[in-house]
């Protein structure tokens, strides 16, 4: 048992030394290094996809939760089914959780670490769709002032909302134009106001809601030139204010090697404490 403790201590001390050296030499991130192993990555990705599809058959999700996840996946532009999405979050966390078994045999105290990390990993993977959805919404809202300015300018000479939207999306390539392409298709094949309402529902943005209300009023025949002029100024000011607030709240990014160094140091402390407790218990047992 003593040699197991010493081996673990040596391993994490070596990991700490590696992290310190990597930080000092400013080595490239792991993602950049893994880019050179594209073929291997494809094979492992295929194996993981097979495991996900197999596990998805047995993942229990109620209808309400499945609808909620599907809505988030659609907004984020992700193509997997809700059950596959949940399965993709379960597999990595379950793999880490299995490490708790041998760690518990060595020291029950240390088994808390893989247990906590597996919970964190599941939450992190499960919220990927929400994060991508938020990023996509942010990119769309970032472009809205330009689109509103375009509509305010063009409505002075053209009242056909469908043609104006179609013309705008043909000149740009962005998340907003991707959503506008879907909306234009819906407007050509169905009710135009309902198509705009569907756009508002998909994005779920207060800024976009104001734009949709103006477009729907224009379709009904109301003169919305002044509305779009005011909305353009309002959106530009709101976006500048949002950027200012995010800049004030922005926290420095934690370097991955620094995080690994912290984790290794923490685990090393636990190992030393565990070894000390084990040694004390052995001496007490020997004296008895």
N, C-alpha and C positions, 0 to 999 in steps of 0.2 A: 504493500500500500504506500509505503514511503516513496518508492521509486515512481509511482504513478503521480504523486503530488509534485515531485521534482521535475518529472517530464512535462506536466502541465505548466509549471512555473517557467521552465525553460522555453516552452513554445510561445507563451504570451510575452515573455521578455524579448524573444526574437522578433515577434510581431511588432512590439513597441519600437525596437531598434529599426526595423524596416520602415515603419511609418515616419519616424524622425528623419531617416535618411532621405525618404521620398519627398518630404516637405522641404528639406534643405536643398535638394537638387532640383526641385520644381519639376518632377516627372509629370508626363501627360496624364490626364484623367483615365480611369479604367475604360470609359466608353470609347475614347479615342484609340486605346490599345486594342479593344475588342473589334474595332472596325476592320482590322487586318485579318480577323478570323471569320469572315463572312460566311464561308461554306459550312464551317462547323456550327455556326449560329443557326443556319437554315435547318440543319439536321436536327438540332436540339429543339428548335421551334416546332418542327413537324411532330416530334415525339410528344412535346407538351400539348400541342393541339389535339392529338389523339387522346391523351389522358383527359383533357378538358371535355371533349365530346362524349367520352365514356361516362365520366362522373356526372355530366349534365343530365343524364337519363334518370339519376337517382336523387337530384337536388329537389327538396320540397319547397315550393314557393306558392303562396296563395295568389289568387287572381288580382287582388288590389296591388300587392307588392310587385307582381310581374308587370302590370300596366305602368306602374311608377318607374320601374327600372327601364322598361322599353321606351318610355318618353324621354328619359335622360340619355339613353343610348342614341336615339334618333336625333336629339338636339346636339349631341356631341359628334355625330357623324360616324358612329361605330356600328359595325354590321353584325356582330354576334347576337345571339338570342339572350334574353335575360338569364336563363339557366346556365348557359355557357359562360356568361359574364361572372356569375356568382361562383361557378366551379373554378374559373381562372383565379379567383381570389382565395379559394379554399386550399388549392393544391400547394402553393408556396408556403402558406402559413402552417399547413399540416406537416409539411416536410420539416420545417424548423421545429415544430412541436415534438416530432419524433426524437429529436436530439435531447429532449429533456429526460428521456428514459436512461440512456447511459450516464448522463450527467448526474441524475438522481442517485444512481448506484454509487458513483464516486463520492458525491457530497450532496445531500438533499437541499442544502442552502443555495448551491449554485444552479439548481434546476429552475429557480425562479427566472433566471435570465432568458433562456430560450422560450419559456412560457410567455413572458412579457413581450419578447420580440415577435413571437408568432401572432399575438393579439394585435400589436402595432402593424405588422405586415398585412394582416387581413383587412384592417380598417383602411390602410393606405391603398391597397389594391381595389377595395370595394368603392372607394371614392374617386377613382380615376375618371369615370364618366362625368361626375359632377365638376371635377376640376377642368376637364376638357370643355365641358359645356360653358363654364364660366369664362374660360379663355376665348372661346368662340364668340360668346355674347360681347365680350370686351372688344374684340376685333370688329364686330359689326357696329357697335356703338361708336367706335373710333371713326368709322367711315360715314356715319349718319350725317354729320354736318355738311360734308361735301355733297352727299346725295340731296339733302334738303336745299342747299344752294342751287344745285342743278335744277331741281323741280321749280324753285321760285323764279329762276331765270327763264325756263322754257315755258312755264304756264302763261307767261305774258303774250306768247304768240301761238301756243298750241294747247288745246284743252283735252286731248285724248290721253288719259292717264296710262292706259295700257301701252300705247306706242312709245310714250316717254320712258316708261320703266324698261321696255324692251330695248330701246336705244341706249339707255344708260348701261345696262348689263352687258351689252355687246362691246363696250369700250373699256371695261375693267374686268379684272379677275381677282376675286376676293371672296371671303365667306358671305358677305352681304349679297354679292351678285349671284352666288350659288343659291341662296334663299330666294332671290328675286326671279331666278330662272324657274324654280318650282312654282312660284306665285304666278308668273306670266302664263305658264302652262295651265294652271288651274283657272285663271281668268279667261283664257281662250275657250276652255271646254265647259265652264260652268258660270256660276254667279260671281261677278267681279268683287263685290263687297265681301262675300263669304271667303273668297280666296285671300283677300287682304286680312280678314279676321283670322284665318288659319296661319298666316305669316306671323301675326302678333302672338298667337298661342304657341307656336313653335319656339320663338325666341324668348318670350316672357321678359320683355324689357320695357320699362316705363318710358324711355326716350322713344323707342319704336312705336309704342302705343299712341303717342301724340302725333307721330308722322302718319300712322294708319288712319287716325280719325280725320286728319286733313285730307288724305287721299279719298276716303270714303265720301266726305262732303263734296269734294270736287266731282266725283262720279255722279252724285245726285244733282249736279248742276249749279252748285253754289260757287261764288267767286272767292277763291282762297288765296289769291296772290299775296295780300297783306299778311295773312296767317302764316304762309311759308316764309315770308321775309322776316317776320318776328321770330318764328321758330328757328330759323337759321342762326340768328344772333344768340338766342337762348341756348341752343345746343352747343355752340362754340364756347360760350362762357361756362356752361356746365361741365364740358369736357376738360377745359383748362383748370377748373377748380378741382375736378377729380384727380387729375395728374398731380396737382399741388399737394392734395391730401395724401395721396399714395407715396409721394416723395418724402413727406414728413414721417410716415409710418414705416417706411421701408427699413428692414433690418438687414444687416450684413449677412451674406451667405456663408454657411459653414462649410469649410473645405472637408471633403470626404476623408482625406488622410488624417485630418485633425480629429474628426469624429471617431475614426478607428483607433487612433492613439488614445483618446479618452476612454473608449470601451475596453481596450486592452489593459489600460492602467487600472480601471475599476475591477475588472475580472482578476487581475494579478493581486490586488489587495484582498479580494475574497479568497483567493487560493492560499495566500499567506496566512490569513486568519484561520481558514479551515485546517491548514497544516499544523498551526499552533494548537488548535483545539484537539486535533487528532493526537499530536505528540503528548499533550497534557493528559488526555484520557488513557493513552498507552502507559504512561508512567504511573498514573494512579492505579490502573489495573494491575501493573507489575508489582507495585508495592503491597497491594492487597493479596 
